[in-house]
Amino acid sequence: MNGASREALAAARERLDALTDSTSVDAARLADELAAVTALLDREVSLRRVLTDPAQAGEAKAELAQRLLGAQISGPAADLVAGLVRSRWSQPRDLVDALEELANTADLTSAQRAGTLDDVEDELFRFGRIVTSNTELRAALTDRKATGTAKSVLLGSLLGGPADAATERLVTRLVSAPRGRSLEAGLDSLSKLAAERRNRVVAVVTSAVPLSDMQKQRLGAALAKLYGRSMHLNLDVDPDVLGGIRVQVGDEIINGSIADRIDDAARRMAS
């Protein structure tokens, strides 16, 4: 997002944080309600345009949103939506993107309250790895001909029980309404959002063999010192790295595996 939309989203995040600081607010219910409004505005293009029309007064748009949604969602959710439509948006779709992010953040907040946010982060990462390695599963989850109900049933069989309830809700919404994103991109976005709940950076660590607890602690401490922020490690095992480790933080890659060094040497010889 750029310009006005970025400022509007920043203000909305602050309102959501202030709201969910209250233990009387059911964060999981709030997430479901915001997700329902996201689906509505994603589907109803004309309504989305009306609610983001810069020529209309913000208060008038907020009153319209309250009239349309007030009887269908809780007061806290309606107040959040009203605040969103009062703001100015660079383009109508940014409003829907912001609502979706707030819905996901509310679900992550519910996991944080329950003390399971770490589990949700790990489950999102592992599920992403499963999807990447299983082409049949990916095809089933991204099949445009399959109904949302069928996909939800499939996800329930995969995630139900062992996975945290917040993980199941987040992944089910993503699969049911990808909104033009690839499944991998959506899962990556959710993982980053989960990390931001604790102001942490996600490091994807690939090693030839599983790291010991001591190795994890030392690596996490070293990366935290390097980047100046608390670090969450998503661990993956790949025998092809041969030895050492490979660390990716955002777009930056730290190559420490034997395979990477061999490839590096081969490239230098070839040049």
C-alpha positions in Angstrom: 0.0 0.0 0.0 1.1 3.6 -0.6 0.3 7.0 0.6 -3.2 7.4 2.1 -3.8 3.7 2.3 -0.6 3.1 4.3 -1.6 5.7 6.8 -5.2 4.4 7.0 -3.9 0.9 7.7 -1.5 2.0 10.4 -4.4 3.8 12.2 -6.6 0.7 11.8 -3.9 -1.5 13.4 -3.7 0.8 16.4 -7.5 0.7 16.8 -7.5 -3.1 16.6 -4.7 -3.4 19.2 -6.5 -1.0 21.5 -9.7 -3.0 21.1 -8.2 -6.4 21.6 -6.3 -5.2 24.7 -9.6 -5.5 26.4 -10.2 -9.1 27.6 -13.9 -8.6 27.2 -13.6 -8.7 23.4 -13.7 -12.1 21.8 -10.8 -11.8 19.4 -11.7 -15.0 17.5 -15.3 -13.9 17.0 -14.0 -10.5 15.9 -11.8 -12.2 13.3 -14.7 -14.1 11.9 -16.8 -11.0 11.6 -14.1 -9.0 9.9 -13.5 -11.9 7.5 -17.2 -11.9 6.6 -17.0 -8.1 5.8 -13.9 -8.8 3.8 -15.7 -11.4 1.7 -18.7 -9.0 1.2 -16.6 -6.1 0.0 -14.4 -8.3 -2.2 -17.6 -9.6 -3.9 -19.6 -6.3 -4.0 -17.4 -4.0 -6.1 -19.9 -1.2 -6.3 -20.3 -1.1 -2.5 -16.5 -1.1 -2.1 -16.3 1.9 -4.4 -18.9 3.8 -2.5 -17.2 3.2 0.8 -13.9 4.4 -0.5 -15.1 7.3 -2.6 -12.9 10.3 -1.8 -15.7 12.7 -2.9 -18.0 11.5 -0.1 -17.6 12.7 3.5 -16.0 10.1 5.8 -18.8 10.3 8.4 -21.5 9.7 5.7 -19.6 6.6 4.6 -19.3 5.4 8.2 -23.0 5.8 8.8 -23.7 3.8 5.6 -21.5 1.0 6.8 -23.2 1.0 10.2 -26.6 0.8 8.6 -25.6 -2.0 6.3 -23.6 -4.1 8.8 -24.7 -3.0 12.3 -27.3 -5.6 12.7 -25.1 -8.4 11.4 -21.9 -8.0 13.3 -21.0 -7.0 16.9 -20.5 -3.4 18.0 -16.6 -3.7 18.2 -16.5 -5.0 14.6 -18.9 -2.4 13.3 -16.8 0.3 15.0 -13.7 -0.9 13.3 -15.3 -1.0 9.9 -16.7 2.5 10.4 -13.2 3.7 11.3 -11.8 2.1 8.2 -14.3 3.7 5.8 -13.8 7.1 7.4 -10.2 7.0 6.3 -9.0 7.8 2.8 -7.7 5.0 0.6 -5.5 5.2 -2.5 -7.6 2.6 -4.2 -10.8 0.7 -3.3 -9.1 -2.7 -3.1 -6.7 -1.5 -0.3 -9.7 -1.3 2.0 -10.4 -5.0 1.5 -6.8 -5.9 1.9 -6.7 -4.0 5.2 -9.9 -5.7 6.5 -8.4 -9.1 5.7 -5.2 -8.3 7.6 -7.1 -7.1 10.6 -9.2 -10.3 10.6 -6.0 -12.4 10.5 -4.4 -10.3 13.2 -7.4 -10.7 15.4 -7.1 -14.5 15.1 -3.4 -14.4 15.9 -4.3 -12.2 18.9 -6.6 -14.9 20.1 -3.8 -17.4 19.8 -1.4 -15.1 21.7 -3.9 -14.8 24.5 -4.2 -18.6 24.7 -0.4 -18.9 24.7 -0.3 -20.8 21.4 1.1 -18.2 19.1 4.4 -20.1 18.7 2.5 -23.2 17.8 0.5 -21.3 15.2 3.7 -19.9 13.6 5.2 -23.4 13.5 2.1 -25.0 12.1 1.8 -22.4 9.3 5.4 -23.0 8.3 5.0 -26.8 8.3 1.8 -26.7 6.4 3.5 -24.5 3.8 6.3 -27.1 3.5 3.7 -29.9 3.1 1.9 -28.0 0.3 5.1 -27.2 -1.5 6.2 -30.9 -1.5 2.8 -32.5 -2.3 1.6 -31.5 -5.7 -1.6 -33.5 -5.5 -2.6 -31.7 -2.2 -1.8 -28.3 -3.6 -3.9 -29.0 -6.7 -6.8 -30.1 -4.6 -6.6 -27.0 -2.4 -6.3 -24.6 -5.4 -8.8 -26.3 -7.7 -11.2 -23.5 -8.8 -13.9 -26.1 -9.6 -13.9 -27.5 -6.0 -16.4 -25.9 -3.6 -15.3 -24.0 -0.5 -17.1 -26.7 1.6 -15.1 -29.5 0.0 -11.8 -27.7 0.6 -12.8 -27.0 4.2 -13.5 -30.7 4.7 -10.1 -31.6 3.3 -8.4 -29.1 5.5 -10.3 -30.3 8.5 -9.0 -33.8 7.9 -5.5 -32.4 7.6 -5.5 -29.9 10.4 -8.4 -30.8 12.7 -7.3 -32.0 16.1 -3.5 -31.7 16.1 -3.4 -28.1 14.8 -4.4 -25.0 16.8 -7.9 -23.7 16.2 -6.5 -20.4 15.0 -4.2 -22.1 12.5 -7.2 -24.0 11.1 -9.3 -20.8 10.8 -6.5 -18.9 9.1 -5.6 -21.6 6.6 -9.3 -22.4 5.8 -10.0 -18.7 5.0 -6.9 -18.5 2.8 -7.8 -21.6 0.8 -11.5 -20.6 0.6 -10.8 -17.0 -0.5 -7.2 -16.7 -2.0 -8.1 -13.3 -3.6 -5.7 -13.8 -6.4 -2.7 -14.9 -4.4 -0.9 -18.2 -4.7 -1.3 -20.6 -1.7 2.4 -20.3 -0.9 2.3 -16.5 -1.0 -0.7 -16.4 1.3 0.9 -18.8 3.8 4.1 -16.8 3.8 2.1 -13.6 4.4 0.4 -15.2 7.4 3.7 -16.4 8.8 5.1 -12.9 8.7 2.0 -11.5 10.3 2.3 -14.0 13.1 5.9 -13.1 13.7 5.1 -9.4 13.8 2.7 -10.0 16.7 5.8 -10.3 18.8 7.9 -7.9 16.8 10.0 -10.8 15.6 11.8 -11.6 12.3 11.3 -15.0 10.7 14.4 -16.9 9.7 14.0 -20.0 7.5 16.8 -22.3 8.5 17.6 -25.3 6.3 20.1 -27.9 7.6 21.2 -31.4 6.5 20.2 -32.9 9.9 17.9 -31.6 12.7 19.6 -29.0 14.9 20.0 -29.6 18.6 18.3 -27.4 21.1 21.7 -25.8 21.9 22.3 -25.1 18.2 18.9 -23.5 17.9 19.5 -21.3 20.9 23.0 -20.2 19.7 21.8 -19.6 16.1 18.7 -17.6 17.3 20.9 -15.5 19.6 23.4 -14.8 16.8 20.8 -13.8 14.3 19.0 -11.6 16.9 22.3 -9.8 17.5 22.9 -9.5 13.8 19.5 -8.0 13.0 18.8 -6.3 16.3 15.4 -7.9 16.7 14.1 -11.1 18.3 14.2 -13.9 15.8 11.8 -16.8 15.2 13.4 -19.9 13.5 11.4 -21.9 11.0 13.4 -25.1 10.8 13.6 -27.3 7.7 15.7 -30.4 7.0 17.0 -31.0 3.5 19.8 -33.7 3.0 20.7 -32.0 -0.3 22.5 -29.2 1.6 25.1 -31.8 2.5 26.3 -30.0 5.7 26.2 -26.7 7.5 23.1 -24.6 7.3 21.4 -22.1 5.0 19.5 -19.2 6.5 17.0 -16.9 4.8 15.7 -13.7 6.4 13.3 -12.0 4.1 15.1 -11.6 0.8 18.5 -12.0 2.3 20.2 -15.4 2.2 23.2 -16.4 4.4 24.9 -19.4 2.8 26.7 -21.7 5.2 26.1 -25.1 3.6 28.6 -27.3 1.8 26.3 -27.5 -1.2 26.2 -23.7 -1.5 30.0 -23.5 -1.2 30.4 -26.1 -4.0 28.0 -24.3 -6.2 29.8 -21.0 -5.5 33.1 -22.5 -6.4 31.7 -24.0 -9.6 30.3 -20.6 -10.7 33.7 -19.0 -10.1 35.5 -21.6 -12.1 33.0 -21.3 -14.9 33.5 -17.5 -15.1 
